[in-house]
Amino acid sequence: MKNDIYAIIGIVYTMLVLPITTIMGNSLLYWLILIAYLAWMIITKKTGFSIVMLSICLCQPTITSEEFDVDYINNLFSSFYYVLLFLPFIISIYLFFIKGYRPFKNTILISIVFLIIGLMYGLSLPNIIYKIVVTHFAFYIGFYDRLNFESLFRLYGITVLVTAVYAIIDYFLGVTPYTMIYASLVDYSQYDWYVKRASGLLGNPLILLLVATFYQALICYKGILTGKLPVIPQLLCLTLSLIVVSRTALLSCVVFLFFYFVHIKSKISGKLIMSITIIVLFCTLGIMYYFSDTLNDLILRLSTGNNLHRQSSFQVTYNILSDNIFGIGFENYANLLGKYAAQGTNTDVHTLDNLFLTQLAHYGIIGFYIIYFYVYYFLQYIKIWKRAKWNKEVFYLILAFFISAICFDFEAYNNICFVVFVLIGSAFSRLYHYYPKSCSLTPQYV
């Protein structure tokens, strides 16, 4: 806990100060203080700087509004992020060229090829570079931070807690630092037209759900390590999943709990049963007394919601590839999706809500390489999983990644993509620490 205090200060400062000062338009001084603080953490070798940077991502609303200059806020976060990333970039260059601490061998080549493909398909250079930054570069920020799992679980848990508090206040009271932005959106209070869903600081319930999904992955791994499921974090995660009123949340909970019980089947004890009983009891009472409207909304979405959209995405992608072996690119993408919509299922298609299918629609057969760009580290893990004794932390992160990827195009949101790859990089750092011979890194890193 003592080693994490500096990161905790950075997280709390970031998530309490930045949203308010940014919306007020006088955040320059506060950003400069944060940049100086992160520089001090890195120079003095304080761990946790990667989670402080991650917490900045959880303060950025990912919405559009014609009535409010939300682009100013997004650009402000992005611009300062380039400054923040400059610090660990210098460290990475130092480690790579001077100390000989080699990253995975192919990441530079993969990024160069990605850049070339992006330019061929008309993407702007800054947009391509940003994609590389929030994936592979974010991975190494998490990797070089060298957090142990207890510290990561504690620090990411704090970011989730603050995120959840904002979301709960938003859900019940309709108040956030970005209320002015949300109020400028048509029917924001009736998200999805017929149910209310929490967004908090992130402006999108699906992104909020992804934050909870990756927290659930860490909770399951923590439960395996300790032999008991952490009750308070699990209740927090379930609350966050509940107020986004998502069918994906139900799928995620079922899948994670299934694998969790598979992994601990030989460690089931009275304490574990007691912990699960307490969680179920609190959830039941909470839903009955505080979330009855939420439960009704979720039942409404399950009974009347249209699942044909995601089902039809496979047929839409097939139709696109049948006519366009190299995809339909990015120009007029939404309109072209409607043209290739699967007749008889859903013709009103504006997004595929699937990371993998979206890449195939954009790039055609080249999309398989773009998918490789995003899942590269998981493929490396599969190659060495036997020597790594099937590390379950990485396994649960893979699970969280794929559940999120098949439910929406999270790679389109740079801030949340950064969160995902920092967590993956942090897990690989611990994987290498315990099984150094199993990773494609030079031995000097030990």
C-alpha positions as CSV (number, residue, x, y, z in Angstrom):
1,M,0.0,0.0,0.0
2,K,2.9,2.4,0.9
3,N,4.4,2.0,-2.6
4,D,1.0,2.8,-4.2
5,I,0.3,6.1,-2.4
6,Y,1.9,8.3,-5.1
7,A,-0.2,6.6,-7.8
8,I,-3.3,6.9,-5.7
9,I,-2.7,10.7,-5.3
10,G,-2.3,11.0,-9.1
11,I,-5.5,9.0,-9.8
12,V,-7.6,10.9,-7.3
13,Y,-6.3,14.3,-8.5
14,T,-6.9,13.3,-12.1
15,M,-10.4,12.0,-11.8
16,L,-11.6,14.8,-9.4
17,V,-9.9,17.8,-10.8
18,L,-9.6,17.3,-14.6
19,P,-13.3,16.8,-15.5
20,I,-14.4,19.9,-13.6
21,T,-11.6,22.2,-14.7
22,T,-11.8,21.0,-18.3
23,I,-15.5,21.7,-18.7
24,M,-14.9,25.1,-17.2
25,G,-12.2,25.9,-19.8
26,N,-9.4,26.7,-17.3
27,S,-7.6,23.4,-17.0
28,L,-4.2,24.3,-18.4
29,L,-2.5,24.9,-15.0
30,Y,-4.0,21.6,-13.7
31,W,-2.8,19.7,-16.7
32,L,0.7,21.1,-16.3
33,I,0.7,20.1,-12.6
34,L,-0.3,16.6,-13.6
35,I,2.4,16.4,-16.3
36,A,5.0,17.5,-13.8
37,Y,3.8,15.0,-11.3
38,L,4.0,12.1,-13.7
39,A,7.5,13.2,-14.8
40,W,8.5,13.2,-11.2
41,M,7.0,9.7,-10.7
42,I,8.9,8.3,-13.7
43,I,12.2,10.0,-13.0
44,T,12.1,8.8,-9.3
45,K,11.0,5.3,-10.4
46,K,7.7,5.4,-8.6
47,T,5.4,2.6,-9.9
48,G,1.8,3.2,-10.9
49,F,2.3,6.0,-13.5
50,S,0.6,3.8,-16.1
51,I,-2.6,3.6,-14.0
52,V,-2.5,7.4,-13.5
53,M,-2.3,7.8,-17.3
54,L,-5.1,5.2,-17.6
55,S,-7.3,7.3,-15.3
56,I,-7.0,10.2,-17.6
57,C,-8.7,8.1,-20.3
58,L,-11.6,7.5,-18.0
59,C,-12.3,11.2,-17.8
60,Q,-12.8,11.8,-21.5
61,P,-16.4,11.8,-22.8
62,T,-16.8,9.9,-26.1
63,I,-19.8,11.5,-27.6
64,T,-20.8,14.1,-30.2
65,S,-23.0,17.2,-29.8
66,E,-24.1,19.9,-32.2
67,E,-25.0,22.2,-29.3
68,F,-21.8,21.9,-27.3
69,D,-18.2,22.1,-28.4
70,V,-17.4,18.6,-27.1
71,D,-14.6,18.3,-29.7
72,Y,-12.7,21.0,-27.7
73,I,-12.8,18.7,-24.7
74,N,-11.8,15.6,-26.7
75,N,-9.0,17.5,-28.4
76,L,-7.7,18.9,-25.2
77,F,-7.4,15.5,-23.6
78,S,-5.8,14.2,-26.8
79,S,-3.3,17.1,-27.1
80,F,-2.1,16.8,-23.5
81,Y,-1.9,13.0,-23.9
82,Y,0.8,13.4,-26.5
83,V,2.8,15.4,-24.0
84,L,2.2,12.8,-21.3
85,L,3.2,10.0,-23.7
86,F,6.4,11.7,-24.5
87,L,7.8,10.9,-21.0
88,P,7.5,7.1,-21.2
89,F,8.5,7.3,-24.9
90,I,11.9,8.7,-23.9
91,I,12.2,5.9,-21.3
92,S,11.3,3.3,-23.9
93,I,13.9,4.6,-26.4
94,Y,16.5,4.5,-23.6
95,L,15.6,0.9,-22.6
96,F,15.4,-0.3,-26.2
97,F,18.6,1.2,-27.7
98,I,20.9,1.8,-24.7
99,K,20.0,-0.9,-22.2
100,G,19.0,-3.5,-24.7
101,Y,15.7,-4.3,-23.1
102,R,14.0,-5.6,-26.2
103,P,10.2,-5.6,-26.6
104,F,8.5,-8.3,-28.5
105,K,10.4,-8.7,-31.7
106,N,7.8,-7.8,-34.3
107,T,5.9,-4.9,-32.8
108,I,7.8,-2.2,-34.7
109,L,7.4,-4.0,-38.0
110,I,3.7,-4.7,-37.2
111,S,3.1,-1.0,-36.5
112,I,4.9,0.1,-39.7
113,V,2.8,-2.2,-41.9
114,F,-0.3,-0.9,-40.1
115,L,0.7,2.6,-40.9
116,I,1.2,1.8,-44.6
117,I,-2.2,0.1,-44.8
118,G,-3.9,3.0,-43.1
119,L,-2.4,5.5,-45.5
120,M,-3.5,3.3,-48.4
121,Y,-7.1,3.4,-47.1
122,G,-7.1,7.1,-46.7
123,L,-6.7,7.4,-42.9
124,S,-4.9,10.6,-41.7
125,L,-1.4,10.2,-40.4
126,P,-2.2,11.5,-36.9
127,N,-5.1,9.0,-36.6
128,I,-2.9,6.1,-37.6
129,I,-0.2,7.1,-35.1
130,Y,-2.7,7.5,-32.4
131,K,-3.9,4.0,-33.0
132,I,-0.4,2.7,-32.7
133,V,0.1,4.7,-29.5
134,V,-3.1,3.4,-27.8
135,T,-2.3,-0.2,-28.6
136,H,1.4,-1.2,-28.8
137,F,2.8,1.8,-27.1
138,A,0.2,1.6,-24.3
139,F,1.2,-2.0,-23.9
140,Y,4.8,-1.1,-23.1
141,I,3.7,1.7,-20.8
142,G,1.9,-1.0,-18.8
143,F,4.8,-3.4,-19.2
144,Y,7.6,-1.1,-18.1
145,D,5.7,0.1,-15.0
146,R,6.4,-3.2,-13.4
147,L,3.4,-3.3,-11.0
148,N,2.8,-6.4,-9.0
149,F,-0.7,-7.8,-9.2
150,E,-1.8,-6.5,-5.7
151,S,-0.9,-3.0,-6.7
152,L,-2.6,-3.2,-10.1
153,F,-5.7,-4.6,-8.5
154,R,-5.8,-1.9,-5.9
155,L,-5.0,1.0,-8.3
156,Y,-7.3,-0.1,-11.1
157,G,-10.0,-0.8,-8.4
158,I,-9.7,2.9,-7.3
159,T,-10.2,4.1,-10.9
160,V,-13.3,1.8,-11.2
161,L,-14.6,3.0,-7.9
162,V,-14.4,6.7,-8.9
163,T,-15.9,5.8,-12.3
164,A,-18.7,3.9,-10.7
165,V,-19.5,6.8,-8.3
166,Y,-19.8,9.2,-11.2
167,A,-22.0,6.7,-13.0
168,I,-24.3,6.0,-10.1
169,I,-24.8,9.8,-9.5
170,D,-25.5,10.1,-13.2
171,Y,-28.0,7.3,-13.2
172,F,-30.0,8.3,-10.1
173,L,-29.6,12.1,-10.1
174,G,-28.6,12.9,-13.7
175,V,-25.6,14.9,-12.6
176,T,-22.0,14.7,-13.8
177,P,-19.3,17.3,-14.7
178,Y,-20.5,16.8,-18.3
179,T,-24.2,17.4,-17.6
180,M,-24.2,20.4,-19.9
181,I,-22.9,18.3,-22.8
182,Y,-25.4,15.5,-22.1
183,A,-28.2,17.9,-21.8
184,S,-27.5,19.2,-25.3
185,L,-28.1,15.7,-26.8
186,V,-31.5,14.9,-28.0
187,D,-33.3,12.4,-25.7
188,Y,-30.1,11.7,-23.8
189,S,-32.1,11.1,-20.7
190,Q,-34.0,8.4,-22.6
191,Y,-31.0,6.6,-23.9
192,D,-31.9,3.9,-26.4
193,W,-35.3,5.7,-26.6
194,Y,-37.0,3.5,-24.0
195,V,-34.6,2.8,-21.1
196,K,-32.3,4.9,-18.9
197,R,-28.7,3.9,-18.8
198,A,-25.7,5.2,-16.9
199,S,-22.8,6.8,-18.7
200,G,-20.9,8.8,-16.0
201,L,-17.8,10.5,-17.4
202,L,-17.5,8.3,-20.4
203,G,-20.6,9.3,-22.3
204,N,-21.4,5.8,-23.5
205,P,-22.8,2.9,-21.4
206,L,-21.0,0.3,-23.5
207,I,-17.6,1.9,-22.7
208,L,-18.6,1.9,-19.0
209,L,-19.4,-1.8,-19.3
210,L,-16.0,-2.5,-20.8
211,V,-14.4,-0.9,-17.7
212,A,-16.5,-3.2,-15.5
213,T,-15.7,-6.3,-17.7
214,F,-11.9,-5.9,-17.4
215,Y,-12.4,-5.3,-13.6
216,Q,-14.3,-8.6,-13.5
217,A,-11.4,-10.3,-15.1
218,L,-9.1,-9.1,-12.4
219,I,-11.6,-10.0,-9.7
220,C,-11.8,-13.6,-10.9
221,Y,-8.0,-13.9,-11.0
222,K,-7.8,-12.3,-7.5
223,G,-10.3,-14.9,-6.3
224,I,-8.2,-17.7,-7.7
225,L,-5.0,-16.4,-6.0
226,T,-6.7,-16.0,-2.6
227,G,-9.2,-18.8,-2.7
228,K,-12.1,-16.4,-2.1
229,L,-14.0,-14.0,-4.4
230,P,-13.5,-10.4,-3.2
231,V,-16.9,-9.4,-2.0
232,I,-16.8,-5.6,-2.1
233,P,-15.1,-5.3,-5.5
234,Q,-17.5,-7.9,-6.9
235,L,-20.5,-5.9,-5.6
236,L,-19.1,-2.7,-7.1
237,C,-18.5,-4.5,-10.5
238,L,-22.1,-5.9,-10.5
239,T,-23.6,-2.5,-9.6
240,L,-21.7,-0.9,-12.5
241,S,-22.8,-3.7,-14.8
242,L,-26.4,-3.4,-13.7
243,I,-26.9,0.4,-14.2
244,V,-25.7,0.2,-17.8
245,V,-28.8,-2.0,-18.4
246,S,-27.0,-4.2,-20.9
247,R,-27.6,-7.7,-22.2
248,T,-23.9,-7.9,-22.7
249,A,-23.4,-7.5,-18.9
250,L,-25.5,-10.6,-18.3
251,L,-23.4,-12.6,-20.9
252,S,-20.2,-11.3,-19.3
253,C,-21.2,-12.3,-15.8
254,V,-22.3,-15.8,-16.8
255,V,-19.1,-16.5,-18.8
256,F,-16.7,-15.2,-16.1
257,L,-18.4,-17.1,-13.3
258,F,-18.4,-20.2,-15.4
259,F,-14.7,-20.2,-15.9
260,Y,-14.0,-19.0,-12.4
261,F,-15.8,-22.0,-10.9
262,V,-14.0,-24.3,-13.4
263,H,-10.7,-23.0,-12.2
264,I,-11.4,-23.2,-8.4
265,K,-13.4,-26.4,-8.4
266,S,-10.8,-28.1,-6.2
267,K,-10.7,-25.1,-3.8
268,I,-14.4,-24.7,-3.0
269,S,-14.6,-24.1,0.7
270,G,-17.1,-22.9,3.3
271,K,-15.6,-19.3,3.1
272,L,-16.1,-19.3,-0.6
273,I,-19.7,-20.4,-0.4
274,M,-20.3,-17.8,2.3
275,S,-18.8,-15.0,0.1
276,I,-20.9,-16.0,-2.8
277,T,-24.0,-16.2,-0.6
278,I,-23.4,-12.7,0.7
279,I,-22.9,-11.4,-2.8
280,V,-26.2,-13.0,-4.0
281,L,-28.0,-11.7,-0.9
282,F,-26.8,-8.1,-1.3
283,C,-27.5,-8.2,-5.0
284,T,-31.1,-9.5,-4.4
285,L,-31.8,-6.9,-1.8
286,G,-30.2,-4.1,-3.8
287,I,-32.2,-5.0,-6.9
288,M,-35.4,-5.3,-4.9
289,Y,-35.1,-2.0,-3.1
290,Y,-32.9,0.3,-5.1
291,F,-32.8,-1.1,-8.7
292,S,-36.3,-2.2,-9.3
293,D,-36.7,0.3,-12.2
294,T,-33.3,-0.9,-13.6
295,L,-34.5,-4.5,-13.4
296,N,-37.7,-3.6,-15.2
297,D,-35.7,-1.8,-17.9
298,L,-33.3,-4.8,-18.3
299,I,-36.3,-7.2,-18.6
300,L,-37.8,-4.8,-21.2
301,R,-34.5,-4.9,-23.2
302,L,-34.4,-8.6,-23.0
303,S,-38.0,-9.1,-24.1
304,T,-38.3,-6.4,-26.7
305,G,-34.7,-5.5,-27.6
306,N,-33.7,-6.3,-31.2
307,N,-30.9,-8.8,-31.3
308,L,-31.1,-9.1,-35.1
309,H,-28.6,-6.2,-35.5
310,R,-25.6,-8.2,-34.2
311,Q,-26.9,-11.4,-35.8
312,S,-27.1,-9.7,-39.2
313,S,-23.6,-8.3,-38.9
314,F,-22.1,-11.6,-40.1
315,Q,-24.3,-11.7,-43.2
316,V,-23.6,-8.0,-43.9
317,T,-19.9,-8.7,-43.7
318,Y,-20.2,-11.7,-46.0
319,N,-22.1,-9.6,-48.5
320,I,-19.4,-6.9,-48.4
321,L,-16.6,-9.4,-48.9
322,S,-18.5,-11.0,-51.8
323,D,-18.5,-7.8,-53.7
324,N,-15.4,-6.1,-52.3
325,I,-12.5,-8.4,-51.6
326,F,-10.5,-5.4,-50.2
327,G,-13.4,-4.0,-48.2
328,I,-15.4,-0.8,-48.5
329,G,-13.0,1.6,-46.8
330,F,-14.1,4.4,-44.5
331,E,-15.8,6.9,-46.8
332,N,-19.6,6.7,-46.5
333,Y,-19.1,3.6,-44.4
334,A,-22.5,3.8,-42.6
335,N,-24.4,4.3,-45.9
336,L,-22.7,1.4,-47.6
337,L,-23.5,-0.9,-44.6
338,G,-27.1,-0.2,-45.3
339,K,-26.7,-1.1,-48.9
340,Y,-25.2,-4.5,-48.0
341,A,-27.5,-5.1,-45.1
342,A,-28.8,-8.7,-44.7
343,Q,-32.3,-8.8,-46.2
344,G,-34.9,-10.3,-43.9
345,T,-32.9,-9.6,-40.7
346,N,-31.9,-6.0,-40.3
347,T,-31.7,-3.4,-43.1
348,D,-31.1,-0.5,-40.8
349,V,-27.4,-1.1,-40.2
350,H,-25.0,1.8,-39.4
351,T,-22.4,-0.1,-37.4
352,L,-21.5,-3.7,-37.1
353,D,-20.8,-3.5,-33.3
354,N,-18.0,-6.1,-33.6
355,L,-14.3,-5.3,-33.7
356,F,-13.4,-8.2,-35.9
357,L,-16.2,-7.9,-38.5
358,T,-15.6,-4.1,-38.7
359,Q,-12.0,-4.6,-39.7
360,L,-13.1,-7.1,-42.4
361,A,-15.7,-4.6,-43.7
362,H,-13.2,-1.8,-43.8
363,Y,-10.2,-3.6,-45.2
364,G,-11.6,-6.8,-46.7
365,I,-9.1,-9.7,-46.6
366,I,-6.4,-7.2,-45.4
367,G,-8.6,-6.9,-42.3
368,F,-7.2,-10.2,-41.0
369,Y,-3.9,-8.4,-40.7
370,I,-5.6,-5.5,-38.8
371,I,-7.1,-8.0,-36.4
372,Y,-3.6,-9.5,-36.0
373,F,-2.5,-6.0,-35.1
374,Y,-4.9,-5.9,-32.2
375,V,-4.6,-9.5,-30.9
376,Y,-0.8,-9.9,-31.4
377,Y,0.1,-10.3,-27.7
378,F,-2.6,-12.9,-27.1
379,L,-1.2,-14.9,-30.0
380,Q,2.2,-14.7,-28.4
381,Y,0.7,-15.9,-25.2
382,I,-0.9,-18.9,-26.9
383,K,2.5,-19.8,-28.3
384,I,4.1,-20.0,-24.8
385,W,1.1,-20.9,-22.6
386,K,2.5,-24.3,-21.7
387,R,5.8,-22.9,-20.4
388,A,3.9,-20.1,-18.6
389,K,1.7,-22.8,-16.9
390,W,-1.4,-21.3,-18.5
391,N,-1.2,-18.0,-16.6
392,K,-4.8,-17.3,-15.6
393,E,-4.5,-13.5,-15.4
394,V,-3.8,-13.3,-19.1
395,F,-6.5,-15.8,-19.8
396,Y,-9.2,-13.7,-18.1
397,L,-8.0,-10.6,-19.9
398,I,-8.3,-12.5,-23.2
399,L,-11.8,-13.3,-22.1
400,A,-12.6,-9.7,-21.3
401,F,-11.1,-8.6,-24.6
402,F,-13.1,-11.0,-26.8
403,I,-16.4,-10.4,-24.9
404,S,-16.0,-6.7,-25.5
405,A,-14.8,-7.1,-29.1
406,I,-17.8,-9.1,-30.2
407,C,-20.2,-6.6,-28.6
408,F,-19.0,-3.2,-29.9
409,D,-16.2,-1.6,-31.8
410,F,-14.2,-0.5,-28.8
411,E,-11.1,0.1,-30.9
412,A,-12.9,3.1,-32.4
413,Y,-12.5,4.8,-28.9
414,N,-8.8,5.7,-28.5
415,N,-9.1,6.4,-24.8
416,I,-10.7,3.0,-23.9
417,C,-8.3,1.2,-26.2
418,F,-5.4,2.7,-24.2
419,V,-7.0,1.3,-21.0
420,V,-7.2,-2.2,-22.5
421,F,-3.6,-2.4,-23.7
422,V,-2.1,-0.9,-20.5
423,L,-3.8,-3.7,-18.5
424,I,-2.6,-6.3,-21.0
425,G,1.0,-4.9,-20.9
426,S,0.9,-4.9,-17.1
427,A,-0.1,-8.6,-17.1
428,F,2.6,-9.5,-19.5
429,S,5.2,-7.8,-17.3
430,R,4.2,-10.1,-14.4
431,L,4.1,-13.1,-16.8
432,Y,7.7,-12.4,-17.9
433,H,8.8,-11.8,-14.3
434,Y,7.7,-15.3,-13.2
435,Y,8.4,-17.1,-16.5
436,P,11.2,-15.1,-18.2
437,K,12.2,-17.9,-20.6
438,S,8.7,-18.1,-22.0
439,C,8.6,-14.6,-23.5
440,S,10.2,-13.3,-26.6
441,L,12.4,-10.8,-24.6
442,T,16.0,-10.6,-24.1
443,P,17.3,-12.0,-20.8
444,Q,18.8,-8.7,-19.7
445,Y,15.3,-7.5,-18.6
446,V,15.4,-9.7,-15.4
